[in-house]
Amino acid sequence: MYHYYMFNKPFGCVTARRDDRYPTVMDYFQELHNDSLSPVGRLDRETEGLLFITDDGVWNQEMTHPGYQKKKTYEFTALGCLTENKIRELEEGVLLKGSPVPTAPAKVTVTHTTRLGDILSSLHPEIQEKTKHNRMDHPVVKGRITITEGRKRQIRRMMKTVGCCVIELKRISIDSFQLDPDLKPGQWKELSPLSLSIKSTAPNAR
């Protein structure tokens, strides 16, 4: 039988089996003693939120292959402003540095605007240290963005093309799968194949 876990990835750990510098997401699953488990996709070290862990390689590939165009939604906080024109640019596709191909269409929603001084104390200490040298009246924008690709640090790079610097990023959903709000950072729960619409978990049925 295959196993499927929903994990609320905390800030500061890398999506890998092992790392010489930082803790990894798999460190949180050592108690299961299952060396076949792997993360489904990747979140960078500073990004939090929804990450699946499984030993089902086929399902892992189905969830991550670009051809399936899974919709991934993130909550973001960024230094800067998002005007209607900038939002339109992001939604229509932007050219990332080093890539000749623009990003696929996205969906961007602004939920709140504020100033750095009003939120600085709520940021992770590492991010506080990085941003405290900015003006405290520097504009800050909060919102949600949905993408269907998985390029390296894609959202951070997309925002940079329109003059915004992401300082908080959290994945909250993949397609219809929502991060359980009861899961605190670093916590996980096992999911049934039925809840993931997986017809069979028997290895020989694949």
BELHUMO-V218060 format. One record per helix or strand of 2 or more residues. SS is the DSSP state (2 for helix, 1 for strand). FROM is the first residue (numbers start at 0). LEN is the number of residues. If there is no record, write none. Layout:
SS;FROM;LEN  SS;FROM;LEN
This chain:
1;3;6  2;24;8  1;37;3  1;47;7  2;56;8  2;65;3  1;71;8  2;83;9  1;106;9  2;115;7  2;124;7  1;138;9  2;153;8  1;164;10  1;176;2  1;187;4  2;192;4  2;202;3
